[in-house]
Amino acid sequence: MQELIESASSGPWGILVGAAFGVVASVLFEERLLTIRRGTARRARMLRSKLRRGEPDRSDLFALGPITTSMRLVEGDGTQVIDEQRIRIMVTPRAVEVPEEIRPWIDEVAAEQEARRQRGEPAFWNGPRYAVEGLSIGRSPIAEHPEICLRLLESDYYTFLATQQLDRPLPGGGTLRERYLDGADPATAPAFLCSSFGANVALITADEQLIFARRGSGVATRPGLWGPSANEALSRHLDSDGRSAPELYRLMRRGICEELAIEPDEYLLELLAFFVDTEQQQWGSAFVGSLRSVTAAEVLARRSRGVPDKWESEELRMVPFQIGPVLEFLAAEHRAGTLTSYLPAVVHLALVHRFGRRAVERAAAKMPRSG
């Protein structure tokens, strides 16, 4: 038998057998390649179908273990600080253009807030704000440090409140979300839908506790949810002296002082990222701050003696600033549905900045998916 096999492999029969195997292998390879192509084409068709139906592609939205969000990071990953001197803000002294069919909504907001004031109920004033016209990102030569240019127009708080009604039916049909946002890049949304820019900070006490703040019931957006240590919106009245553009580091320092009664010389502040929340079309920035000598107990004691904007947060929670405890807190509150959309990313950036991306991602991969 062995002689027959050797004879077949070395004679004409060997050539035929080899050719047959070659044909079979070629057919199998072509079938596999065709399957891959069909799968790729099918995924592409599904994506195009989603875009046509207005369904957002969530592949670029921030996720951490089992936590998914509506937030898209547009610059920064926690490993590099965005220097204060490399941020340029350009303000065009022109009011943001609002479609005529939206103007009655702004009047409704004004009438509602005035009616609340007349009844002696909490109400919002129409303060001057900015609208984000665009954000440009570049890199410095050689060192490739991030360089940011934020372009702003003039807006106001009532325009912000009116345009937050993204799912309200429009007189001409559809909604603001369907007409301007679904299937589009959120970074290119019309400026009138971006009448807010927020600064958010993960603040770490001198005794290594991360401060979480539960938003008050009287705030306009996301009341009662857990957010970062402090959050502040850019104001034309408070953050610009009329002769120069606002500064983001100064904005964040104002927020920390107003919400926590902590002065600028008591901490180190570093900007890590820019993002846009696609659910409510709100732009924001993420900072990390380290208190030099103020402990968690002292932060709580200061708050008990009063802070200018105490109403914006109804509770502070201190969590040890270690990867495990912080991720456990996020996972538990995520299951309870009590996290703001931007909090996981702000905290993740702070963890990466301290402990490194690899360590944080290893721990996040072990977070329970359910339960």
Summary of the structure (lengths in Angstrom):
residues: 371
radius of gyration: 27.1
end to end distance: 63.3
largest distance: 107.0
contacts: 1129
relative contact order: 0.15
helix: 43%
strand: 26%
